[in-house]
Amino acid sequence: MIESLEDPHGSRCVDILLREDGSFIFKEFRRDPEDAGRWTLVADYSQRGFATKEAALASAAAAIAWFGATCK
């Protein structure tokens, strides 16, 4: 993992990951009390790789409403 970015409440996060081919991807997770605080995958956007971390972050901001609002 390259970076994990949480919402202000610590209940959602976006992970930026580096693949073996050098491209970047992102995934969205949530953490609920009933899951004992474990992160649960919400959406997997790894089907498309990005050349840079910044491009992956921009795509995550466009695809995930709460993340886009946090990044403004």
Beta strands, then each sheet from edge to edge (+ up, - down):
strand 1: 3-6
strand 2: 12-18
strand 3: 24-31
strand 4: 39-44
sheet 1: 1+ 2- 3+ 4-
end
